[in-house]
């Protein structure tokens, strides 16, 4: 009864899958001695001493803050009754004690009762717990009026139905009840939020003579309860898990008996690109990191719903350990109240319930409805990131370049990139790029508990369950399914429309489409042939609200369906971001205007979220996430996306900074991006050198001034005297002509619009000779120098010029005297 894509079940795995049937109690294998030393010592130390990562980013905390305000999480008790009547399954198998040439079909029924203290309690000698099992071939029975009762004892947890016919589908209803109520002494140990309210009804169905459904789960590396598993082999692989089969209940009614037969998986190998990029023409992602340990990050889906095992969810919860669940079971979960022995029937184990739920192991994986896209001990302290996008037809969660926490501090961790796409049709697509983990789970869980293999409960039956070998699954579907449809969202008065198509196995006929819907009258849907269908609806004011269109595809006896939500809105009022402020946290600044700022200051972004219906309809229009980008010189600085602060050491002189924010409501309406004022970091000039560093006092020398931030210079000065000309070579070099200036050292300064930069004693002015000073005893030389009548024993151009000046003066005096004599003589 093995199928393609299933691995042979080892004895350890079979025992684990076997659960804990009464009368044939099967204990989980204890940890191997080879793994009970250093590894588990460090693992347990890690569990006990690991400090939390930094708190969630503000953009993601808005969901939890809003829910707390509205009282959604006021209940501190676990949201899942872990010790309820659970894990009821109907598994088809075959008898092995009959003739070799005859396959005798059987259906194995297994379940797990509430705690033994309830089962064993009596009142007046009569057990307080009553257990009833009903069987039908038409639908799930509600009691003896529409079903055949199968007699059971209160403590039984297994039944082998031999009264079945090959090819017939059987529906079973299991009812556990305590008609007179739970005694107080039991409730003190097992409160009703742990065991649930009675009566409890569970449903399962199976078709005799068929294969048991594929569990669509694989374990890799090492499981703390099972030991060694196969090595991880899904790098560059894409797994698609599609809903298949007919509807399990009429539209709008509760789905009963949902199991793994609702899904089919196919695999595509040699995948080297994620289907959804972090940013594209349609928008960008928001960051999910950092995560806290033993906590979950909630993402609301707004008007959209994600169906999973027959239940529609309006939000998902993401774990930093690589899984998605649909309830925050960590809130209020008291690990001391729920005994791990009661939950898993283990005698000796070093874990509590919280550990089992959050660490990679098959028992924890199957305990709650879960999508394990890479359920491993992940960490982001060494790099990597997680991000999400909300698209029209799906929600996307991506772990990029994350690493696995591992006990060996000397190994080189592999970077893991994996993306999970949850389509609103119920389809799940998991894409692995470079990936490898030492301990991990990949697959889906219906949350009932670990499936029990019939061989662990009954003799002379064939095994039914096995773990999935995803790598060796085929890429060709064997069942009919419908491609995901993006739910239409329109204003009233507009047309809501979509087209459907099918994914069909080869060699079957063209699928035909029909549709029903939750609105009045016949659904405006048409089968257009060629394996396609069209929905076309002209809405009006009376259609405002959410509607469901159930599309059914049929081909050659195969059926598939998809529920498509159609949202008709009164008016889409988008949120807006106003009062954008870009502050540096300094006094007397106006953060609302563009301006220049000094270097070395942080940049702090803030804004006010506005929506006119925020107070009236907070569940729709309260602030949810936001997308914030920082721009430096017009370019996005991706490392600071969704951060409200840029550290002081990042902005550099001369740079222009601003931020842009897109507000988002809790129902994922994206507002228009708003842009902040621009701040320019002042680039005060720095003068580092002047070359050459000296010149003549008469000026006219060409020198170069080098430094920083010389853009748009106003002047260059030598002391207080501006250069006679200036030429800009670059932002770090100027060429100038020196002015006439007395001899001596001067400060060279460069002035721009941002300020003045100076270099003290950067340039020396010298005359055309470097005269010696006369000695104190050389009076003649001193007098001659004063009078300019010689050089004191040294030839000098200035001495000759002085002599010529004296000669000219003497000639002038003699000429005047001669003229006077002539006048007197006359």
Order of alpha helices (4+ residues) and beta strands (2+ residues): alpha-alpha-alpha-beta-beta-alpha-beta-beta-beta-beta-beta-beta-alpha-alpha-beta-beta-beta-beta-beta-beta-beta-beta-beta-beta-beta-beta-beta-beta-alpha-alpha-alpha-beta-beta-beta-beta-beta-beta-beta-beta-beta-beta-beta-beta-beta-beta-beta-beta-beta-beta-alpha-beta-beta-beta-beta-beta-beta-beta-beta-beta-beta-beta-beta-beta-beta-beta-alpha-alpha
